[in-house]
Amino acid sequence: MNIYSMRDRILTLPTYGGQAVIEGVMMRGRQSIAIAMRAPNRQIVVHQEPISSIYRGKLAKIPFLRGLLMLWDALGLGMRALTLSANTQTGENEKLEGPTLYLTLGLALAFGIGLFFLLPAAIGQLAEKFLDWNAWWSNLIEGMVRLLILVGYIWAVGWIPDIQRVFAYHGAEHKTVNAFEAGAELTPQNVARFSLEHPRCGTAFLLTLVFLSVLLFTLLGPLPWFWRLASRVLLLPALAGLAYEYIRWTASHLQVPLVRWMVRPNLALQRLTTRQPDLEMLEVAIAAFQAMRSAEEAVSV
């Protein structure tokens, strides 16, 4: 199948996505999600549930606003899926739930904003003050530091064995979606032949978000300490909306050589967040995808 016929097929298909979880994969459709996990007894456990109708309503069709909805959706469903998968791997007395769960999620979100947005902003401000750089250069340095922190963090955590398994399940998710979009039969052996990269990946979204932040924050020019730090948080929704539209547009125009060149950095970074899955991992990803598809078809009947 050449790239043009592949593009035509993809554009006529529903847009599916997902994410890796602990020993499993979540697949998301327009009306439901399914999470398949390999339990400690080696059996595949599948959890399926509907998602809010707001993501199929009028708000989800408004450019830029739909990006914020999708980001909120990804955060909420992603955290829920990770919690379910973690609890599947632990005993009844070790489950993460209630106040402990919300505190953990809140600390993780605060850590991410602090590490990837506030810390680079502080470094840029210090460079402006002590190295006597103008605001434009300090903002640009801030963006470069943010990019280095993102890539360095992903590279570093990729050495952790448990994270390597999560990255392998991430690869299984991509391969399964790629196989479906190519019209292949979803068996572990067939799916294994497909690419680890996908243009709609969340990793691509993160890298695009960082690139856009370099441009936007550089254009802001000089700001006092407080407003420099506050702007990095307050403008996150705008950056998320822009990043979503960019990913959506490039994914639907891959037949254009320039666009294929534009997405190369996003695909390259996915080499750090994916690993080659084994057949058992692919079996789990396929189970999640098929459960999600079955639920979607049942609702549409």
Number of C-alpha atoms within 10 A of each C-alpha: 9 7 11 13 12 15 18 12 14 18 14 9 10 10 13 17 20 26 26 28 26 23 23 33 33 31 28 26 19 18 20 20 26 27 30 29 30 21 18 11 7 9 10 18 16 19 16 17 12 16 16 12 11 12 16 12 10 9 13 17 12 10 13 20 18 19 25 21 17 16 17 12 16 16 13 11 18 18 15 13 26 20 18 19 25 19 18 18 17 13 9 9 7 10 16 16 13 8 9 11 14 12 12 13 14 12 12 12 13 11 13 12 15 16 16 20 23 21 17 24 27 16 17 24 25 15 19 19 13 8 10 10 15 14 20 17 15 25 31 20 21 26 26 17 19 24 21 14 17 17 13 12 13 16 15 11 14 19 10 11 10 13 16 19 22 24 25 24 31 30 31 35 33 28 28 32 24 20 20 19 19 16 13 13 12 21 15 21 13 14 25 20 12 19 16 23 23 21 21 22 19 20 22 24 22 18 20 22 21 22 17 18 26 20 13 17 20 19 13 13 15 17 13 9 12 8 12 20 19 13 16 20 14 11 13 16 15 15 21 26 20 21 25 25 17 18 20 15 13 18 20 16 15 19 17 13 9 11 15 15 10 13 19 13 12 22 20 13 18 24 16 17 23 25 19 20 24 15 15 15 24 30 23 27 36 25 26 30 29 16 20 29 21 13 19 18 10 9 11 7 5
